[in-house]
Amino acid sequence: MYRTSAAPAPHGTSSPVLGLRSIVHRRFPAGEHRIDDEFSLRHFQDLTAAYGVAHRPDLADRGNPFAAMAAALITEHDLVAEPVQLGVVAHATPDLDCRLAAPTYLSEVLVPDGLTFTLTDNGVCAPFAALRLASCYAQRHGYERALVVLADQAALPYEPECTPAAAARGDAAVVLLLERDRGRPPLAVREQPGVARADVPAVAESLLTELCGPQRPVVVAGPALDPERDLPGREVRPVAPGLPCTGVWAELADGTGPLALVDYDETTRDLGVCVLAGPR
């Protein structure tokens, strides 16, 4: 197990190699996978007790595991029709059932010696770190394709302590199929840690200018960002709260590029920016 985050890239040193081939998104209805069995009750009792949180089994007894949502999208859209060497799962909310790991599912559908891992504890900016890591691994190991799975689920048998922008109010997944292709513009991603609330406008503008140059694409902004305060002078498409890890990225799946995706985590103070030309 690695416990890490993507370090901030020095100006001008990023060399992304993967472009976006396809992106799919779905909001899922209430799931039927139960978490009120004996094992789950004991697991959540131990987990909540360790953090001094009240166990509330009355709040949730069933839902959608990340693995099930990922499998539904990957199968429906045939995203592994060609060999995929790398799978990354990123999420801001805990998975429903610790016995059903999404990376384990991915290991079954990738090439036999493929690499899979999960990126968590990065808050709402986990997708940005996941994309950077995917590109780094592809560059280091010569991978041709990668799947990045982003997931949210709201069935928690306790009351999470988080900001309104980071709270999950539904279940959803986004799957990005990335591919090395000289004819496809690579992803351009930056993640800046330690950004104070007052510094968000200046840092966001600096990163957008670095990645976009004179172009001014539509900016899809996460719910913690105020368009007038944090992105003045930009054409902004705000995203409503409720899907902390997938909400911003669903806008890319539902539209066309180029787009600049910007999100801010008020707890970790991470600011993420990604510029995409859109899937081809």
Residue pairs with C-beta under 8 A, 6 or more apart in sequence:
2 117
3 121
5 122
5 129
5 193
6 128
6 129
6 132
6 133
6 136
6 191
8 190
8 191
8 192
8 193
9 132
9 190
9 191
11 210
14 132
14 188
14 189
14 190
15 139
16 135
16 186
16 187
16 188
16 189
17 135
17 138
17 139
17 180
17 186
18 134
18 135
18 138
18 146
18 178
18 179
18 180
18 186
18 187
19 178
19 179
19 180
19 181
19 184
19 185
19 186
19 187
19 277
19 280
20 176
20 177
20 178
20 184
20 187
20 276
20 277
20 278
20 279
20 280
21 145
21 177
21 178
21 179
21 181
21 184
21 279
21 280
22 77
22 79
22 176
22 177
22 279
23 174
23 175
23 176
23 177
23 249
23 252
23 253
23 279
24 73
24 76
24 77
24 79
24 174
24 175
24 253
25 73
25 172
25 173
25 174
25 175
25 246
25 249
25 250
25 253
25 254
26 69
26 72
26 73
26 172
26 173
27 170
27 171
27 172
27 243
27 250
28 64
28 69
28 72
28 170
28 171
28 172
28 173
29 171
30 62
30 63
30 171
31 62
31 63
31 64
31 65
31 68
31 96
31 153
31 155
31 171
32 62
33 62
33 63
33 64
33 65
33 68
33 96
33 97
33 100
34 40
34 61
34 62
35 44
35 60
35 61
35 62
35 63
35 96
35 97
35 155
35 157
36 57
36 61
36 62
39 99
40 97
41 57
43 98
44 55
44 57
44 157
44 158
45 55
48 54
48 55
48 157
48 158
49 55
53 158
53 159
53 161
54 158
54 159
55 157
55 158
56 157
56 158
56 159
57 157
58 157
59 156
59 157
59 158
59 159
60 154
60 155
60 156
60 157
61 155
61 157
62 155
63 96
63 153
63 154
63 155
63 171
64 96
64 153
64 155
64 171
65 95
65 96
65 97
65 100
65 102
65 153
66 89
66 91
66 95
66 96
66 100
66 102
66 149
66 151
66 153
66 173
67 100
67 101
67 102
67 104
67 105
68 100
69 151
69 153
69 171
69 172
69 173
70 89
70 102
70 105
70 106
70 149
70 151
70 173
70 175
71 105
72 173
73 79
73 173
73 175
74 80
74 109
74 147
74 175
77 175
79 147
79 175
79 177
80 109
80 110
80 147
82 145
83 110
83 111
83 144
83 145
84 109
84 110
84 111
84 114
84 145
84 146
84 147
84 177
85 110
85 111
85 113
85 114
85 115
85 138
85 141
85 143
85 144
85 145
85 146
86 110
86 114
86 115
86 116
86 134
86 137
86 138
86 141
86 143
86 145
86 146
86 147
87 103
87 106
87 107
87 109
87 110
87 114
87 115
87 116
87 117
87 146
87 147
87 148
87 149
88 116
88 117
88 118
88 119
88 130
88 133
88 134
88 146
88 147
88 148
88 149
89 102
89 103
89 106
89 116
89 117
89 118
89 119
89 130
89 148
89 149
89 151
90 118
90 119
90 120
90 122
90 126
90 127
90 129
90 130
90 148
90 149
90 150
90 151
90 245
91 118
91 119
91 120
91 126
91 150
91 151
91 152
91 245
92 120
92 122
92 123
92 124
92 126
92 152
92 166
92 168
92 244
92 245
93 152
93 153
93 154
93 156
93 160
93 168
93 244
93 245
94 156
95 101
95 102
95 151
95 153
96 153
96 155
101 118
102 118
102 149
102 151
103 116
103 117
103 118
104 116
106 114
106 116
106 147
106 149
107 114
107 116
110 116
110 147
115 137
115 141
119 126
119 129
119 130
119 133
120 126
122 129
122 268
122 270
123 166
123 244
123 265
123 267
123 268
123 270
124 165
124 166
124 222
124 224
124 244
124 245
124 263
124 264
124 265
124 270
125 191
125 263
125 264
125 265
125 268
125 270
125 271
125 272
126 150
126 245
127 148
127 150
127 174
127 245
127 248
127 249
127 263
127 272
127 274
128 189
128 190
128 191
128 263
128 270
128 272
128 273
128 274
129 191
129 272
130 148
130 150
131 148
131 176
131 178
131 187
131 189
131 274
132 189
132 191
134 146
134 148
134 178
135 178
135 186
135 187
135 189
137 143
137 146
138 144
138 146
138 178
138 180
143 180
144 179
144 180
145 177
145 178
145 179
145 180
146 177
146 178
146 179
147 175
147 176
147 177
147 178
148 175
148 176
148 178
149 173
149 174
149 175
150 173
150 174
150 175
150 176
150 245
150 246
150 249
151 172
151 173
151 174
151 245
151 246
152 168
152 170
152 171
152 172
152 173
152 243
152 244
152 245
152 246
152 247
153 168
153 171
154 168
154 169
154 170
154 171
155 171
160 167
162 267
163 224
163 266
163 267
164 223
164 241
165 222
165 223
165 224
165 241
165 244
165 266
166 224
166 244
166 265
166 266
166 267
167 241
167 242
167 244
168 242
168 243
168 244
169 241
169 242
169 243
170 242
170 243
172 243
172 246
172 247
172 250
173 246
174 246
174 249
174 250
174 253
176 249
178 187
184 277
184 280
185 276
185 277
187 274
187 275
187 276
188 211
188 274
188 275
188 276
189 272
189 273
189 274
189 275
190 207
190 210
190 211
190 272
190 273
190 274
191 270
191 271
191 272
191 273
192 203
192 207
192 270
192 271
192 272
192 273
193 268
193 269
193 270
194 269
194 270
195 203
195 264
195 269
195 270
195 271
196 269
197 266
197 269
200 225
200 230
200 264
200 271
201 229
201 230
201 231
201 232
203 271
204 225
204 230
204 231
204 262
204 264
204 271
204 273
205 231
207 271
207 273
208 219
208 234
208 260
208 262
208 273
208 275
211 260
211 273
211 275
212 260
212 275
215 258
216 234
216 235
217 257
217 258
217 259
217 260
217 275
218 235
218 236
218 237
218 258
218 259
218 260
219 231
219 234
219 235
219 236
219 237
219 259
219 260
219 261
219 262
220 236
220 237
220 239
220 248
220 251
220 252
220 259
220 260
220 261
220 262
221 227
221 230
221 231
221 236
221 237
221 238
221 239
221 248
221 262
221 263
222 239
222 247
222 248
222 262
222 263
222 264
223 238
223 239
223 240
223 241
223 242
223 244
223 247
224 263
224 264
224 265
224 266
225 231
225 238
225 262
225 263
225 264
227 234
227 236
227 238
230 264
231 262
237 251
239 247
239 248
239 251
240 247
241 247
243 250
248 261
248 262
248 263
249 261
251 259
251 261
252 259
252 261
252 276
252 278
255 278
256 278
257 276
257 277
257 278
257 279
258 275
258 276
258 277
258 278
259 275
259 276
259 278
260 273
260 274
260 275
261 272
261 273
261 274
261 275
261 276
262 271
262 272
262 273
263 271
263 272
264 270
264 271
264 272
265 271
